[in-house]
Amino acid sequence: MYRVEMYARVRRACMVEGMGIREAAREFGLHRDTVRKMLKYSIPPGYRRSKPVKRPKLDPYVGVIEGMLEGDRVARRRSSGTR
């Protein structure tokens, strides 16, 4: 079932039809805390990061590494010696 549809069905069941949170959780296969959040917000709030994204440790060196790789790409291949 599409998420927004589920959201609307849970809200309708609890607010209009008088279904309890525990019963709605069982009926829709959700955790009770999820049902509470659905009742708290009229529309799904969406995803929010709790912490900022960590940058990789190599981030300051990305330019240098890319330069090395590009140098390897354009460098002439050496022959393997005698045949």
N, C-alpha and C positions, 0 to 999 in steps of 0.2 A: 504494500500500500504506500502511496506517496506520502511523504512526511507531513506536508501541510494538511492533507486530508485527515491523517491520523490525529493531528493537532486539533482540528475542528471537531472531529468525532469525540475525542476525549473531553474537550471543553463542553460540548453539548450534553454528553452523558452525565457529567458531574453538575453542571450549572442549571440545565433545563430539566433533565430527567431525574435529578436528585441522587445519582449514583455516588457512593462513597469513594474516597481515594483508594482504599485497599481493594475494593471490588473492581474499580476501573483498572487498577494495575494488573490484577489477575485476568480480567477480561481482555485487555489489549496486549498483555505480555510485556509490561513495562515495569520499571522499578517505581516504588511509591514516590521517591524524590523527583523522578522525572514527571510524574503526574502532577505533583505540586508545582513544579516549574511551569508546566503547561497551563495551569490554572492562574499562575501569577502574571504571565505575560499574554497580552491579547494576540500578538503575532510572534512567531518563533524569533528569538533574539539573535540567532546566528552564532557563529564561532568567534570567540575572542581569545587571543593569546594571553596567558597569564604572565609570561616572561618574554622579554625581547629575544629575538633570534640570536644565537651565539654565532659569531663569525669564526670560520676555521682558523687554526693557528698559522696555516700557510698563507693566509690572505695577504700579508705584506709582501710576500715573495712570488705571487702569482705572475706578475709581469716578467720577472727574471726567468721563471720556469718556462713560460710561454715563449720567451725569446730563445731559450736553449732548444726547445722542441722545434721551433721554426727553423733554427740554424741546422738542426739535424735533418730536417725535411728537405731543405734546399741543397745541402752538401752533396757533393758527388760521391757515389758509392765507390769504394775501393775494390779492386779485384782481389781475389783470394790467394794470389801468388802464382806459383807455377802449375802447369797442367800436366 
